[in-house]
Amino acid sequence: MRRTERFAVSGANSLWHIYKTIPFWKVMRNFVVIQLARYTPFLGMKNWLYRTFLGVKVGPQTSFALMVMLDVMFPEKISVGKNSVIGYNTTILAHEYLIKEYRLGNVEIGDEVLIGANTTILPGVRIGDGAIVSASTLVHKDVPAGAFVGGNPMQIIRLKETEKSKVPSDQLER
């Protein structure tokens, strides 16, 4: 289960309540900063923009590829450890606006994690140190440290030897 906080709404769907949950000008500032960072080829500049203007926790030597899309509403709920690579066109979400509620959750990406291109990471998940997420994966639950995962829905493909004993055998692909 993902770690999200739920907030009920009444009447129109939760997206109609957006500016009751977050100030308009914060969304506009975040959007401009994220768009600048998506297109800049300078990794240090991206990290500086994310840390300084968005409150994202970014470890040293972490690399965000071109077109990475961070959560526009709540980027401060995202943290990425040191020496990780976030692949091309990956989306990292910290919110979900649904019909009768919206949900918020922290996204925690560990050290030396590799996220493949076109991956979507949902709110409330943790990706452990040394994990590898294959391209085009929907990360809808936690990823153990050292695991290799992929697919939609995401499945554990391989674990480090020390981690295998901690995961039920029905979650391991044969």
Contacts in CASP RR format, 6 or more apart in sequence:
PFRMAT RR
TARGET T0000
AUTHOR 0000-0000-0000
METHOD contacts of the structure
MODEL  1
MRRTERFAVSGANSLWHIYKTIPFWKVMRNFVVIQLARYTPFLGMKNWLY
RTFLGVKVGPQTSFALMVMLDVMFPEKISVGKNSVIGYNTTILAHEYLIK
EYRLGNVEIGDEVLIGANTTILPGVRIGDGAIVSASTLVHKDVPAGAFVG
GNPMQIIRLKETEKSKVPSDQLER
1 141 0 8 1.000
2 105 0 8 1.000
2 122 0 8 1.000
2 123 0 8 1.000
2 124 0 8 1.000
2 125 0 8 1.000
2 140 0 8 1.000
2 141 0 8 1.000
3 105 0 8 1.000
3 106 0 8 1.000
3 124 0 8 1.000
3 125 0 8 1.000
4 96 0 8 1.000
4 103 0 8 1.000
4 104 0 8 1.000
4 105 0 8 1.000
4 123 0 8 1.000
4 124 0 8 1.000
5 103 0 8 1.000
5 104 0 8 1.000
5 105 0 8 1.000
6 101 0 8 1.000
6 102 0 8 1.000
6 103 0 8 1.000
7 14 0 8 1.000
7 21 0 8 1.000
7 101 0 8 1.000
7 102 0 8 1.000
7 103 0 8 1.000
7 104 0 8 1.000
8 100 0 8 1.000
8 101 0 8 1.000
9 17 0 8 1.000
9 100 0 8 1.000
9 101 0 8 1.000
9 102 0 8 1.000
10 100 0 8 1.000
13 97 0 8 1.000
13 98 0 8 1.000
13 99 0 8 1.000
13 100 0 8 1.000
14 97 0 8 1.000
14 98 0 8 1.000
14 99 0 8 1.000
14 100 0 8 1.000
14 101 0 8 1.000
14 102 0 8 1.000
15 97 0 8 1.000
15 102 0 8 1.000
17 102 0 8 1.000
18 27 0 8 1.000
18 73 0 8 1.000
18 97 0 8 1.000
21 73 0 8 1.000
21 102 0 8 1.000
22 73 0 8 1.000
22 74 0 8 1.000
27 72 0 8 1.000
27 73 0 8 1.000
29 53 0 8 1.000
30 53 0 8 1.000
30 54 0 8 1.000
30 72 0 8 1.000
30 73 0 8 1.000
30 75 0 8 1.000
31 72 0 8 1.000
33 49 0 8 1.000
33 50 0 8 1.000
33 53 0 8 1.000
33 54 0 8 1.000
34 54 0 8 1.000
34 69 0 8 1.000
34 70 0 8 1.000
34 72 0 8 1.000
34 75 0 8 1.000
36 49 0 8 1.000
37 45 0 8 1.000
37 46 0 8 1.000
37 49 0 8 1.000
37 50 0 8 1.000
37 64 0 8 1.000
37 68 0 8 1.000
37 70 0 8 1.000
38 66 0 8 1.000
38 67 0 8 1.000
38 68 0 8 1.000
38 69 0 8 1.000
39 66 0 8 1.000
39 67 0 8 1.000
40 46 0 8 1.000
40 49 0 8 1.000
41 66 0 8 1.000
43 63 0 8 1.000
43 64 0 8 1.000
46 64 0 8 1.000
47 58 0 8 1.000
47 59 0 8 1.000
47 62 0 8 1.000
47 64 0 8 1.000
50 56 0 8 1.000
50 58 0 8 1.000
50 64 0 8 1.000
50 70 0 8 1.000
50 75 0 8 1.000
51 57 0 8 1.000
51 58 0 8 1.000
54 70 0 8 1.000
54 75 0 8 1.000
54 76 0 8 1.000
55 75 0 8 1.000
55 76 0 8 1.000
56 70 0 8 1.000
56 75 0 8 1.000
56 76 0 8 1.000
56 78 0 8 1.000
56 79 0 8 1.000
56 80 0 8 1.000
57 78 0 8 1.000
57 79 0 8 1.000
57 80 0 8 1.000
57 81 0 8 1.000
58 79 0 8 1.000
58 80 0 8 1.000
58 81 0 8 1.000
59 80 0 8 1.000
59 81 0 8 1.000
59 82 0 8 1.000
59 83 0 8 1.000
59 84 0 8 1.000
60 82 0 8 1.000
60 83 0 8 1.000
61 82 0 8 1.000
61 83 0 8 1.000
62 80 0 8 1.000
62 81 0 8 1.000
62 82 0 8 1.000
62 83 0 8 1.000
62 84 0 8 1.000
62 85 0 8 1.000
62 86 0 8 1.000
63 84 0 8 1.000
63 85 0 8 1.000
63 86 0 8 1.000
64 86 0 8 1.000
64 87 0 8 1.000
65 85 0 8 1.000
65 86 0 8 1.000
65 87 0 8 1.000
65 88 0 8 1.000
65 89 0 8 1.000
65 90 0 8 1.000
65 117 0 8 1.000
66 88 0 8 1.000
66 89 0 8 1.000
67 88 0 8 1.000
67 89 0 8 1.000
68 86 0 8 1.000
68 87 0 8 1.000
68 88 0 8 1.000
68 89 0 8 1.000
68 90 0 8 1.000
68 91 0 8 1.000
68 92 0 8 1.000
69 89 0 8 1.000
69 90 0 8 1.000
69 91 0 8 1.000
69 92 0 8 1.000
70 78 0 8 1.000
70 92 0 8 1.000
71 77 0 8 1.000
71 78 0 8 1.000
71 92 0 8 1.000
71 93 0 8 1.000
71 94 0 8 1.000
71 95 0 8 1.000
71 107 0 8 1.000
71 123 0 8 1.000
73 94 0 8 1.000
73 95 0 8 1.000
74 94 0 8 1.000
74 95 0 8 1.000
74 104 0 8 1.000
74 105 0 8 1.000
75 94 0 8 1.000
77 94 0 8 1.000
77 104 0 8 1.000
77 105 0 8 1.000
77 106 0 8 1.000
77 107 0 8 1.000
77 123 0 8 1.000
78 92 0 8 1.000
78 94 0 8 1.000
78 106 0 8 1.000
78 107 0 8 1.000
78 109 0 8 1.000
79 106 0 8 1.000
79 107 0 8 1.000
79 108 0 8 1.000
79 109 0 8 1.000
80 86 0 8 1.000
80 109 0 8 1.000
80 110 0 8 1.000
80 113 0 8 1.000
81 109 0 8 1.000
81 110 0 8 1.000
81 111 0 8 1.000
81 113 0 8 1.000
82 111 0 8 1.000
82 112 0 8 1.000
83 111 0 8 1.000
83 112 0 8 1.000
84 109 0 8 1.000
84 110 0 8 1.000
84 111 0 8 1.000
84 112 0 8 1.000
84 113 0 8 1.000
84 114 0 8 1.000
84 115 0 8 1.000
85 113 0 8 1.000
85 114 0 8 1.000
85 115 0 8 1.000
85 116 0 8 1.000
86 92 0 8 1.000
86 109 0 8 1.000
86 115 0 8 1.000
87 115 0 8 1.000
87 116 0 8 1.000
87 117 0 8 1.000
87 119 0 8 1.000
88 116 0 8 1.000
88 117 0 8 1.000
88 118 0 8 1.000
89 117 0 8 1.000
89 118 0 8 1.000
90 115 0 8 1.000
90 116 0 8 1.000
90 117 0 8 1.000
90 118 0 8 1.000
90 119 0 8 1.000
90 120 0 8 1.000
90 121 0 8 1.000
91 119 0 8 1.000
91 120 0 8 1.000
91 121 0 8 1.000
92 107 0 8 1.000
92 109 0 8 1.000
92 121 0 8 1.000
93 107 0 8 1.000
93 120 0 8 1.000
93 121 0 8 1.000
93 122 0 8 1.000
93 123 0 8 1.000
94 104 0 8 1.000
94 105 0 8 1.000
94 106 0 8 1.000
94 107 0 8 1.000
94 123 0 8 1.000
94 124 0 8 1.000
95 102 0 8 1.000
95 103 0 8 1.000
95 104 0 8 1.000
95 105 0 8 1.000
95 123 0 8 1.000
96 102 0 8 1.000
96 103 0 8 1.000
96 122 0 8 1.000
96 123 0 8 1.000
103 123 0 8 1.000
104 123 0 8 1.000
105 123 0 8 1.000
105 124 0 8 1.000
106 123 0 8 1.000
106 124 0 8 1.000
107 121 0 8 1.000
107 123 0 8 1.000
107 124 0 8 1.000
107 125 0 8 1.000
107 126 0 8 1.000
108 125 0 8 1.000
108 126 0 8 1.000
108 127 0 8 1.000
108 128 0 8 1.000
109 115 0 8 1.000
109 121 0 8 1.000
109 126 0 8 1.000
109 127 0 8 1.000
109 128 0 8 1.000
110 126 0 8 1.000
110 127 0 8 1.000
110 128 0 8 1.000
110 129 0 8 1.000
110 130 0 8 1.000
110 131 0 8 1.000
111 129 0 8 1.000
111 130 0 8 1.000
112 129 0 8 1.000
112 130 0 8 1.000
113 127 0 8 1.000
113 128 0 8 1.000
113 129 0 8 1.000
113 130 0 8 1.000
113 131 0 8 1.000
113 132 0 8 1.000
113 133 0 8 1.000
114 130 0 8 1.000
114 131 0 8 1.000
114 132 0 8 1.000
114 133 0 8 1.000
115 121 0 8 1.000
115 127 0 8 1.000
115 133 0 8 1.000
116 133 0 8 1.000
116 134 0 8 1.000
116 135 0 8 1.000
116 136 0 8 1.000
116 137 0 8 1.000
117 135 0 8 1.000
117 136 0 8 1.000
118 135 0 8 1.000
118 136 0 8 1.000
119 133 0 8 1.000
119 134 0 8 1.000
119 135 0 8 1.000
119 136 0 8 1.000
119 137 0 8 1.000
119 138 0 8 1.000
119 139 0 8 1.000
120 137 0 8 1.000
120 138 0 8 1.000
120 139 0 8 1.000
121 127 0 8 1.000
121 139 0 8 1.000
122 138 0 8 1.000
122 139 0 8 1.000
122 140 0 8 1.000
125 139 0 8 1.000
125 140 0 8 1.000
125 141 0 8 1.000
125 142 0 8 1.000
125 143 0 8 1.000
126 142 0 8 1.000
126 143 0 8 1.000
127 133 0 8 1.000
127 139 0 8 1.000
127 142 0 8 1.000
127 143 0 8 1.000
128 142 0 8 1.000
128 143 0 8 1.000
128 144 0 8 1.000
128 145 0 8 1.000
128 146 0 8 1.000
128 147 0 8 1.000
129 145 0 8 1.000
129 146 0 8 1.000
130 145 0 8 1.000
130 146 0 8 1.000
131 143 0 8 1.000
131 144 0 8 1.000
131 145 0 8 1.000
131 146 0 8 1.000
131 147 0 8 1.000
131 148 0 8 1.000
131 149 0 8 1.000
132 146 0 8 1.000
132 147 0 8 1.000
132 148 0 8 1.000
132 149 0 8 1.000
133 139 0 8 1.000
133 143 0 8 1.000
133 149 0 8 1.000
133 150 0 8 1.000
133 154 0 8 1.000
134 148 0 8 1.000
134 149 0 8 1.000
134 150 0 8 1.000
134 151 0 8 1.000
134 157 0 8 1.000
136 151 0 8 1.000
136 152 0 8 1.000
137 149 0 8 1.000
137 150 0 8 1.000
137 151 0 8 1.000
137 152 0 8 1.000
137 154 0 8 1.000
138 151 0 8 1.000
138 152 0 8 1.000
138 153 0 8 1.000
138 154 0 8 1.000
139 149 0 8 1.000
139 154 0 8 1.000
140 153 0 8 1.000
140 154 0 8 1.000
141 154 0 8 1.000
143 149 0 8 1.000
143 154 0 8 1.000
143 156 0 8 1.000
144 156 0 8 1.000
144 159 0 8 1.000
144 163 0 8 1.000
144 166 0 8 1.000
144 167 0 8 1.000
145 160 0 8 1.000
145 163 0 8 1.000
146 159 0 8 1.000
146 160 0 8 1.000
146 163 0 8 1.000
147 156 0 8 1.000
147 157 0 8 1.000
147 158 0 8 1.000
147 159 0 8 1.000
147 160 0 8 1.000
147 163 0 8 1.000
148 156 0 8 1.000
148 157 0 8 1.000
148 158 0 8 1.000
148 159 0 8 1.000
149 155 0 8 1.000
149 156 0 8 1.000
149 157 0 8 1.000
150 157 0 8 1.000
155 171 0 8 1.000
155 173 0 8 1.000
156 167 0 8 1.000
156 171 0 8 1.000
156 172 0 8 1.000
156 173 0 8 1.000
157 173 0 8 1.000
159 167 0 8 1.000
159 172 0 8 1.000
164 172 0 8 1.000
END
